[in-house]
């Protein structure tokens, strides 16, 4: 296979063939999708840190549910969406696109009526288009619309798995929180069953925001929290990925790149891709691993640190302080008194302002359980980036 082909997919959900671990979480969510085929409403909230693989897990479960239980999977990404109307439009647009080329395509087109627009080169793709008043009505009649949809599909599909992913813009909306609660209540009290598995995907603070806006949602969500990969799961991932392109990995190199991943799939893809690209003989050794890790450091920072954070840490003294904080591998908690001992006189002068700025940006958080002066990185990706930076800075003149 061409060396130009990388088995890693940085910035994208993990392909089904590379899915590793998460057996218990997959089983729970697949079981909920299976229960929905019996007409039982199921509601789940998949949560975990950034880069932990939430979208990949939802995508994998959708694949299993469609293959084994005749479920219609609609994985809808809602990045930037702040209104219920746009949410509804994206859900039904996803339905339209998923139906293309399927045996039930004609039924879906009939379901949409004249609300289909031809777009793309030569008009070969379709898009759901509806006036604002129709979208408002769709939001109000969301449950009946889904019931009508599943009835039209007949024996083709037994249930709907609706994944609402990347809900950042909606999680702070009281309208969305109340709409969710009303939707669940409407389906639960209806005389007609609706075989629906509704799965929200987001960070833990997004779920807490929704619960704060509508406290009744606390008992609605079945929370499925994704933990970081174990060391063996990380190694299994790399073994599988590299074997697909006939690349061997030395045990020492495998242990090194697995250690730097820190259990985060997003970093596994970034580091794996970088290591794959620097290798020249289809055998990953320690030197390849180290070179790839250094290459991945900048990529991880620029792609995964928010722009305002990346701008703030351009100060050499701030970067030096962050490296010293991240010096101990995979211990994102630290105490101020311990860090002060490592700082130069110049770094001491800016340390207070540094802490204030990093707290404001969300890079660092006070850790009340760690005792006085304890802090932790608010995002494991931030911590791992600066750890990678600290490793890269070794042997250079950088502090």
N, C-alpha and C positions, 0 to 999 in steps of 0.2 A: 504493500500500500504506500502511496506517495507520502513523503515526509511532510508535505504541505498540509496534510489532513491531521488535525489534532483531535484526539478523542475527548477533549475537555471543552466545556461550553461556558466560559466565564460570562456572568451577567444574565444567564438564561436558566430556566428551570431544568433540572437534571433529566436527561432522556431516560425513558423507562428501563432500557437495558443496563443502565449504570446505577439504578436505584439501590442503595445500600442501607441496611438497618431499618429502624422504625417499625419493626414487625408488630409490636403491641399497638402502636398508634394506627397503623394501617388496618389492622384487624378491627379496631374499634370503629373507625370511620366506614369501612366496608360493611360492617354489620349494621350500621345505621342506614346505609344506602339500601341494603337488603331488606331491612324492616320496613322501609318506605314502600317497597313493592306490595306490601300487604295493606297499604292504605293508611299507615301510621305516620303522622308528621314527625320528623326528626330534625333537631336543630343542634348544630355544633359550632364551636368557635375554636379554630386552630390557631395557636399562638406560640410564640418563641422569639428569640432574639433575631435581629437583622442578620440575614445570611445563614440562618439555621436550616433552611430548606422547607419553609411552610408551603410555598407555592408548588414546589416539587412533590411534596407529599400529597397535596390535593390533586395534582395532575395524575399522579400514580394511582390514587384511589379511583379517580374517574375512569382510568383505563381498565381497572379490574372490574368496576361496577358495570361498565358498558359491555365488557367481554362476557362476564359470567351471569349477570342478572337482568339483562335487557333494560338497562337504565339509560335514560337520555342525560348525558352530562353537558352542562353549560358552565364552563369555567370563564367567568366574566371579570376582567380587570377594570377597576374603577379609579385608577390613578387620575387625580385632578378633578374628579367628579364631586360636586358640592350640592347638587339638587336631586330630588327624587325623580324628577322627570328625565334627567339625563341618565340616571341609573337604569330606569325602565327601558329607555331607548337602547342602551348598550346591551342589556339582557336579551332583548328581542332581536337586536342586530346579530348577536352571537348565535341565537337560535337559527336565524336565517342562514348564516354562513355555515353552520354545522350541518345543515340539511342538504347543502349542494352536493349532488352526485349520489345521494342516498336513495333507497327505495321509497322513502316517504317524503321526498322533496316536493312532489306535487301537492300533497296534503298541507304542507307548511305554507306553500305559496297561496293556496286557497284560504288558509287561516289568516294570512296577512291581507288578502284582498288587493286593493290598489295602493297599499302603503309600501311598495317595493320600488326602489330606484336602481337603475343600471349604472354602474360606475366602473372606473378602471379602463385600462387600455382595451379598445374595441367593445367596451360594455360587457365584458365577460364575467364580471363580478357584480354582486348585488348588495344593496344596503337597505336597512329598514328606515323608512322615512315617514314621519307622521307629524301633523300640525300640533302646536302646543296644547290646544284644547284636548286633542286625542291622547296626548301623553299624560295630561293631568287625569283624564278618565282612566287610562291604563294603570296609573299609580293607585287610584281609588279602587279599581276592579282587578287588582293584581291576582288575587286568589281565584276568582272566577275565570280569568283569562288562562291561568295555568291549568285549571280543571278542564276547560274547553280544549286546550291543547292536547292533554293526555288522552282525552276521549277521542279526538280525531286520529291520533296515532294508533289506536286500537291495539292489536296484538304486536305491533312493532316495538312498542316500549311499555314497560310496566310502571315506571316511576321516573321522576325528575331529580337529578342531583344538581342543585343550583349553587355554585360556588361564587361568592362575592368576595373578590380578592383586592388587596390594596385599598382599604376603606378609609385611609387617612382623612380625606376631605369630608367624609360623611360622619365619622365617629364623634365629631364635636357638634353635630346637628341634632337639636332636640326634635325636629320634624322627623328625622330618620329613626331616632330611638323610639319615638311614639308610633311611627309607622310599623316598625318591626314588631312591637308589642301587639298592636292591633291586628297585624297579619296573622300572628301566631294564635291570638284569641279567636279570630274569625274562622280559621281552619279547624281549630280544636272544638269549637261549638257547633260547627256545621253538621247537618244531617248527611251531607254527601262527603265521603272521604276524599282527601287529596293526597295521592302518593308522592310526597315531596320530602326530600332531604335538603335542608337549607344549611349551607356551611359558610360561615364567615371566616376570613383569614386576615389576621392583623397582629400587631404588637400588643403586649399585655396592657399597656396604658390606654390603647384604643378601646379595649373591652371595658376597662374600668371607667373610661369616659362615658361610654354608652350606659353602663349601669348607674353611674351618678346622675345622668340625665333622665333615666327611666329605671328606677330601682327594681321593678318587677322582672327586668331582663336577667337579673342575677340567678333566678331559678329556671330561666328558659334555656340558657346556654349550657350545653354539655362541653366543658372545656377540655380540649386535647392539647396538652403542652408538649412541645418538641424539645428534647434535651440535646446537648452537643453529642457528637459521635464519640464512641470509645476509641482508644488507640487501635484496637484490632479492627473495628469497623472502618477506620480511616485507611488502614493498610489494605483491607479488602477492596476498598474503593479504588485505590491506586493499582493494585494487582489487576483488577478487572479492566480498568481503563487502558493501562499500558499493554495488556495482553491482546486487546482488540487490534492494535497496530503493530503487533509482533516486536515490541520493545521490552527488553529484560531490565529488571531493576535489582541492583545489588542490595543485600540486606541492610548494610550500613546506610546507603542512600535512602532506602525505604523508611528506615527509622527516623532519619533526619527530616525528610520532608513531611512525614506524618506528625512529628513533634511540632513543627512550625505551623501546621494547620490549626492546631488548638481545638479540633473537633467541629470546626465550622465548614460545611460543604462549600460555601462561597469562596473561602480561602483555598480549599482543596482544588477547585477548578482554576483559580488564578495561579497558584503555585505550580500545579501540575502542568498547566499550559506553558508557563515560562520555562520549566525544566525540560519539557518536551522540545521546545524550540531551540534550546542551547545544545541539546544532545546532537552529536554528529555521527555516532556509530551504532545506534539502536541498542545501546546498553547504558543505562543510567548508573553512574558511579558517584562517589562522594563529591568529586569536583563539579560534576554536572549539577548535582543537587544544590550545592552552595551557590553556584553561579545563578541558578534559576531562582533561588530564594532572594538573592540580592536584586535581581531584575524585577521580581514580583513586588518588592517593597514600595517602589514608586507607583506602580500600577494600582496597588491596593489603596494607597493613600489618595491618589487623584480620582479614582473611580468611586470609592466608598465613603470618603469623608465629605460631609456637606461643604459646599463652597465657602460658607462663612467661617467654618472651622479651619479649613485649609488656608484661608487668607490670614486668619489670626495667628497661626503657628509659623508664619514665615520668619518671625523674629528668631535669630540664632540662639538667643538665651532661652526663649520659650521652648524651642526644640531640644536644646540640651537638657533642660529640666525634665521634659517629658521622657527623654531617653533614660534618664537616671531613675525615674519613677518606674519605667517599664523594664528595668534591667533584670529583675527576677522573673524567670519564665512562668507564665500562666498563674501569676498571683496578682490579679488586678486590684487588690486592696492594699492600701499603704497608709502609713501614719506620718503626719507632718514632721514630727520630731526626728523621725528616721531619715527623711529626705533632706532636711536641713543640714544634716551632718555631711552629706555628699556634695553640697553646693559650693561653688566658688563665691568669693565676696561679691562679684558683680551679679551673680545669679540670686544671691541672698536679697539684694536690693529690690529685685522685681518679683520676688516670690509671692508676696501678698497680692499684688496686682494680677499675677499669673493665676492664682487660685480663684480670684474673683471673676476673671474673664472666662476661665475654663468652666466654672460653675454656671455662669450665665449662658454659655453656649451648649451646655449639656454634656460636655466632654467628661467632666468630673462631677461626682455627687457625694454629699456627706453620707457616710455610712454609720448610722446611729448604733448599730449592733456591734461595730468594731471598737467602740469606746471613744474617748475625747481625741479630737484631731484626726479621726479616721476618715479616709476618702476611698472611693473606688471609681473606676471608669464606668460611665453610664452605658457604654456600648462596647462589647467585647472586641468589635472590629477596630475601634479606636485604639484600644490597648495593644492589640496584636500588631497593628501598623507601626506603632512606636517601638515595640519590641523588635520588629523586623528592621526598623531604622537603626536601633541601637546595635544590632548585630552587624549591619552594613557599615556602621561607623567605626567598628573595631579595625585597628591597623591603619586608620587614617588620622589626619590632624584634627578632625572634628572632635569636639568635646563629648 
